[in-house]
Amino acid sequence: MKYEDLIKQFQSDKYAPVILLCGEESYYIDEATAYIEQHALDDMAREFDQMVLYGKDLAGADIAPVIGQARGFAMMGGRKVIIVKEAQTIKKWDALAAYMDNPQPSSVLVLCYKYGNPDKRLNVWKTLEKKGGVIMQSDKLRDYQVAGWITQYLHNEVDPKVSQLLAEYIGNDLTAIVGALRKLVDGRPEGVTTITPELVERNIGISKDYNVFELQDALIRGDVLKANRITHYFASSKDHPMVKELGILFGFFQNLMLYHYLSDKSDRAVAAALGINPFFVKDYAAAAKRYNAMKTFRIIGYFRDTDARLKGINNPSAKDEDLWKELIYRILH
């Protein structure tokens, strides 16, 4: 079950007898757990009938003591909620499989299994789903999905460049991303609705002028001075490892090669084919005018050569700044 579908069930006051929240992405696990903690019981019942346990504290790493709690009745006569955090540390699950044959109707057992997934080939998890339990699997976003997720989270009240910047510098850790976004939203001046690169620089510390997307823009426009200024900054900053920035630029030129051979170059068709925000289609149109298909093909080769030299192949002494200078020169000339 997806997170959104699970929350809809909760909003309808429907809670399965056992809920397994698992996966590599902890954000949705934390959000679903927080919703249960805040809404499954009213304030008075929460004091008596909600308990939080930790897998690491269970004797013998066995779920059995938790099942004993789940079989009991609520003190207030309604629903009882047992939340088990760090469930990934539990090793013995036999008692859960037995419990699923006859779960306590008034109990809700929540298992928070972070940073991975249990082996669903095991009988206990098959039994859980067959007997009315629910499994929500929270997977990591792929890198190319992050910028779109940010835009959606902010209800499109964000400069598309900001989504790209945050995706590059924070990565796909949704908890870290949401922390940064809340800081940006709280830091907006009164009356400002859109999150801009200036706000990012002021509140997060990511430069609006010295980043890989500004370098990409310089290459699109053929601005040698700006490109060299940015790469000089990169070479002197530990926050801009060359291998990471190369990967982003390489992806742009790979997409540019695909762009050259698209029969339909409308914004919608290009965005769908390249998997990008339509806002950025104009960048590919502009780049295509400067770099024809043959030049783009050669540029992709330059990136591969630079990446190999960065890793020490046929490169006894060149530093990052030297490699940047050579790469920029080869691209622009």
Wavefront OBJ file of the C-alpha trace (Angstrom):
o trace
v 0.000 0.000 0.000
v 1.181 3.514 -0.778
v 1.521 6.158 1.921
v -1.247 8.330 0.460
v -3.708 5.407 0.419
v -2.809 4.453 3.974
v -3.423 7.987 5.245
v -6.826 8.023 3.525
v -7.745 4.885 5.475
v -6.606 6.514 8.712
v -8.622 9.645 7.916
v -11.665 7.388 7.602
v -10.764 5.966 11.030
v -9.873 2.580 9.520
v -6.888 0.913 11.182
v -5.822 -2.640 10.362
v -5.020 -4.890 13.375
v -1.347 -4.990 12.307
v 0.376 -2.305 10.222
v 3.910 -2.853 8.935
v 5.675 0.358 7.874
v 8.908 -0.585 6.130
v 11.437 0.565 3.545
v 14.646 2.427 2.811
v 12.987 5.858 2.959
v 12.293 6.704 6.596
v 10.327 9.901 5.905
v 7.017 8.219 5.076
v 7.445 5.760 7.931
v 7.871 8.664 10.361
v 4.933 10.572 8.869
v 2.570 7.600 9.040
v 3.676 6.838 12.606
v 3.163 10.459 13.655
v -0.350 10.441 12.200
v -1.260 7.321 14.155
v 0.197 8.754 17.364
v -1.798 11.957 16.979
v -5.112 10.713 15.572
v -5.796 7.052 16.351
v -6.898 7.922 19.910
v -8.281 11.005 21.573
v -6.240 12.832 24.210
v -7.647 10.980 27.210
v -7.443 7.499 25.661
v -3.911 8.195 24.498
v -2.762 8.537 28.084
v -3.943 5.028 28.964
v -4.120 2.983 25.763
v -1.208 4.042 23.582
v 2.283 2.706 24.162
v 5.556 3.051 22.281
v 8.080 0.208 22.487
v 11.499 -0.271 20.890
v 12.685 -3.423 19.168
v 16.157 -3.099 20.651
v 14.667 -3.335 24.164
v 12.840 -6.624 23.596
v 14.403 -9.583 25.382
v 15.896 -12.037 22.931
v 14.884 -9.752 20.037
v 11.527 -11.548 20.189
v 8.167 -9.981 19.240
v 6.331 -12.219 21.744
v 6.100 -9.650 24.624
v 4.579 -7.132 22.220
v 1.992 -9.670 21.082
v 1.096 -10.175 24.738
v 0.343 -6.460 24.983
v -1.674 -6.528 21.742
v -3.902 -9.341 23.049
v -4.963 -7.232 26.020
v -8.000 -4.965 26.139
v -7.981 -1.167 26.171
v -8.317 0.341 29.638
v -10.761 2.961 28.341
v -12.853 0.317 26.588
v -12.086 1.463 23.051
v -9.042 1.097 20.815
v -5.554 0.160 22.001
v -2.479 1.257 20.018
v 0.964 -0.357 20.324
v 3.767 1.198 18.263
v 7.036 -0.689 17.912
v 9.894 1.484 16.710
v 13.202 0.054 15.450
v 11.343 -3.145 14.531
v 14.177 -4.002 12.149
v 16.177 -5.147 15.208
v 13.640 -7.897 15.979
v 14.758 -11.388 14.933
v 11.989 -13.684 16.177
v 8.582 -13.184 14.553
v 6.829 -16.508 15.200
v 4.447 -15.005 17.757
v 3.237 -12.459 15.186
v 2.335 -15.180 12.687
v 0.316 -16.980 15.375
v -1.348 -13.715 16.444
v -2.566 -13.040 12.900
v -4.746 -16.144 13.096
v -6.868 -14.383 15.713
v -5.854 -10.730 16.207
v -7.439 -8.630 18.941
v -10.086 -6.529 17.095
v -9.656 -3.529 19.381
v -5.836 -3.412 19.090
v -3.697 -1.683 16.466
v -0.124 -2.981 16.322
v 2.234 -0.753 14.330
v 5.668 -2.070 13.340
v 8.174 0.571 12.193
v 10.799 -1.334 10.192
v 13.282 1.267 8.911
v 16.199 1.315 6.461
v 15.166 -1.812 4.589
v 12.459 -4.388 4.085
v 11.822 -7.688 5.864
v 12.119 -10.848 3.823
v 8.562 -11.052 2.501
v 9.148 -14.633 1.410
v 8.852 -15.598 5.077
v 5.532 -17.059 6.142
v 4.923 -14.411 8.799
v 4.622 -11.591 6.236
v 2.528 -13.658 3.851
v 0.226 -14.468 6.760
v 0.044 -10.817 7.783
v -1.331 -9.732 4.419
v -3.680 -12.716 4.065
v -5.188 -12.183 7.535
v -6.028 -8.498 7.211
v -2.771 -6.781 8.052
v -1.389 -3.903 5.990
v 2.115 -3.371 4.612
v 3.301 0.054 3.491
v 6.663 -0.044 1.702
v 8.519 3.274 1.555
v 11.138 3.267 -1.210
v 13.847 5.847 -1.842
v 13.136 8.290 -4.643
v 15.362 7.968 -7.667
v 17.597 10.993 -8.222
v 15.640 12.170 -11.264
v 12.395 12.167 -9.235
v 13.568 14.450 -6.436
v 13.139 17.845 -8.140
v 9.572 16.985 -9.125
v 8.824 15.803 -5.577
v 10.064 19.134 -4.193
v 7.897 21.084 -6.635
v 4.854 19.012 -5.687
v 5.547 19.340 -1.950
v 5.623 23.143 -2.310
v 2.440 23.133 -4.424
v 4.355 24.625 -7.385
v 5.184 27.756 -5.370
v 8.861 27.375 -6.208
v 11.250 28.490 -8.913
v 12.082 25.325 -10.915
v 15.776 26.154 -10.508
v 15.350 25.875 -6.745
v 13.972 22.351 -7.038
v 16.982 21.370 -9.134
v 19.428 23.040 -6.736
v 18.035 21.352 -3.657
v 17.859 17.986 -5.404
v 21.532 18.267 -6.308
v 22.899 19.499 -2.999
v 20.712 17.574 -0.538
v 20.154 14.388 -2.525
v 17.172 12.062 -2.112
v 16.902 12.013 1.691
v 13.316 13.260 2.084
v 13.689 14.012 5.787
v 16.623 16.350 5.046
v 14.785 17.869 2.085
v 11.633 18.587 4.091
v 13.738 20.155 6.850
v 15.302 22.499 4.299
v 11.946 23.301 2.684
v 10.341 24.171 6.008
v 13.267 26.470 6.726
v 12.749 28.159 3.368
v 9.006 28.536 3.850
v 9.463 29.969 7.340
v 12.178 32.322 6.038
v 10.049 33.914 3.343
v 9.448 37.641 3.754
v 5.829 38.615 4.329
v 3.854 38.590 1.093
v 6.350 36.401 -0.794
v 4.842 33.147 -2.029
v 7.484 31.716 -4.362
v 10.687 30.092 -3.129
v 13.504 31.722 -5.128
v 17.262 31.060 -5.515
v 17.881 34.187 -3.423
v 15.909 32.701 -0.532
v 17.862 29.463 -0.860
v 21.171 31.306 -0.671
v 20.051 33.355 2.333
v 18.507 30.512 4.339
v 20.293 27.345 3.177
v 23.659 28.689 2.069
v 23.615 27.307 -1.495
v 25.019 29.956 -3.826
v 22.614 31.179 -6.498
v 25.549 32.171 -8.716
v 28.107 29.403 -8.203
v 26.337 26.143 -8.829
v 26.312 23.513 -11.549
v 23.135 24.840 -13.155
v 24.684 28.276 -13.568
v 27.688 26.525 -15.137
v 25.334 24.659 -17.435
v 23.717 27.977 -18.384
v 27.140 29.460 -19.156
v 27.902 26.547 -21.473
v 24.536 26.926 -23.206
v 25.247 30.612 -23.851
v 28.932 30.146 -24.625
v 30.028 32.367 -21.735
v 33.677 31.395 -21.294
v 34.390 33.865 -18.494
v 31.442 32.793 -16.356
v 32.154 29.090 -16.926
v 35.773 29.445 -15.844
v 34.834 31.595 -12.847
v 32.400 28.936 -11.606
v 34.775 26.016 -12.154
v 37.542 27.900 -10.347
v 35.131 28.249 -7.417
v 34.286 24.549 -7.645
v 37.954 23.538 -7.567
v 38.519 25.549 -4.382
v 35.401 24.247 -2.572
v 34.968 20.883 -0.868
v 31.210 21.231 -1.419
v 31.545 20.717 -5.169
v 33.323 17.423 -5.838
v 34.172 17.298 -9.515
v 32.834 13.811 -10.078
v 29.392 14.893 -8.854
v 29.202 18.060 -10.969
v 30.495 16.208 -14.024
v 27.691 13.680 -13.649
v 25.018 16.383 -13.768
v 26.523 18.123 -16.804
v 27.043 14.779 -18.546
v 23.349 14.025 -18.034
v 22.428 17.330 -19.671
v 24.476 16.620 -22.794
v 23.182 13.054 -22.952
v 19.666 14.486 -23.005
v 20.754 17.052 -25.581
v 21.805 14.218 -27.907
v 18.353 12.692 -27.503
v 16.780 16.100 -28.147
v 18.529 16.384 -31.507
v 16.786 13.255 -32.747
v 13.285 13.928 -31.431
v 10.785 14.329 -34.239
v 8.409 16.339 -32.026
v 10.176 19.210 -30.284
v 7.136 20.776 -28.635
v 7.573 21.565 -24.946
v 5.224 18.795 -23.858
v 6.792 16.141 -26.096
v 10.359 17.053 -25.108
v 9.520 17.139 -21.393
v 7.921 13.697 -21.624
v 10.756 12.188 -23.687
v 13.549 13.552 -21.487
v 11.720 13.265 -18.160
v 12.202 16.950 -17.305
v 10.132 19.905 -16.172
v 8.740 21.723 -19.263
v 10.361 24.897 -17.869
v 13.786 23.534 -18.910
v 12.906 22.654 -22.514
v 14.066 26.104 -23.612
v 17.567 25.270 -22.342
v 17.783 22.294 -24.674
v 16.448 24.333 -27.595
v 19.112 26.990 -26.973
v 21.893 24.431 -26.500
v 20.927 22.642 -29.710
v 21.571 25.845 -31.650
v 25.106 26.093 -30.256
v 25.977 22.395 -30.285
v 24.830 20.318 -33.232
v 24.474 16.547 -32.934
v 28.076 15.828 -33.986
v 29.500 18.382 -31.550
v 27.280 17.005 -28.785
v 28.572 13.515 -29.508
v 32.165 14.762 -29.166
v 31.319 16.587 -25.923
v 29.986 13.363 -24.409
v 33.363 11.848 -25.265
v 35.138 14.754 -23.543
v 33.194 14.038 -20.362
v 34.129 10.372 -20.436
v 37.780 11.245 -20.982
v 37.732 13.782 -18.125
v 36.038 11.304 -15.797
v 38.699 8.695 -16.538
v 41.510 11.188 -15.906
v 39.829 12.326 -12.699
v 40.063 8.702 -11.547
v 43.787 8.613 -12.348
v 43.743 7.023 -15.794
v 46.394 8.636 -18.023
v 46.648 11.496 -15.544
v 49.791 11.562 -13.408
v 49.436 15.086 -12.008
v 46.575 17.246 -13.357
v 44.467 18.881 -10.625
v 40.707 19.396 -10.688
v 41.020 23.011 -11.816
v 43.268 21.984 -14.719
v 40.789 19.307 -15.751
v 37.928 21.801 -15.547
v 39.780 24.363 -17.681
v 40.577 21.815 -20.348
v 37.036 20.442 -20.403
v 35.435 23.895 -20.660
v 37.820 24.851 -23.472
v 37.066 21.678 -25.432
v 33.312 22.130 -25.029
v 33.242 25.791 -26.060
v 35.730 25.641 -28.934
l 1 2 3 4 5 6 7 8 9 10 11 12 13 14 15 16 17 18 19 20 21 22 23 24 25 26 27 28 29 30 31 32 33 34 35 36 37 38 39 40 41 42 43 44 45 46 47 48 49 50 51 52 53 54 55 56 57 58 59 60 61 62 63 64 65 66 67 68 69 70 71 72 73 74 75 76 77 78 79 80 81 82 83 84 85 86 87 88 89 90 91 92 93 94 95 96 97 98 99 100 101 102 103 104 105 106 107 108 109 110 111 112 113 114 115 116 117 118 119 120 121 122 123 124 125 126 127 128 129 130 131 132 133 134 135 136 137 138 139 140 141 142 143 144 145 146 147 148 149 150 151 152 153 154 155 156 157 158 159 160 161 162 163 164 165 166 167 168 169 170 171 172 173 174 175 176 177 178 179 180 181 182 183 184 185 186 187 188 189 190 191 192 193 194 195 196 197 198 199 200 201 202 203 204 205 206 207 208 209 210 211 212 213 214 215 216 217 218 219 220 221 222 223 224 225 226 227 228 229 230 231 232 233 234 235 236 237 238 239 240 241 242 243 244 245 246 247 248 249 250 251 252 253 254 255 256 257 258 259 260 261 262 263 264 265 266 267 268 269 270 271 272 273 274 275 276 277 278 279 280 281 282 283 284 285 286 287 288 289 290 291 292 293 294 295 296 297 298 299 300 301 302 303 304 305 306 307 308 309 310 311 312 313 314 315 316 317 318 319 320 321 322 323 324 325 326 327 328 329 330 331 332 333
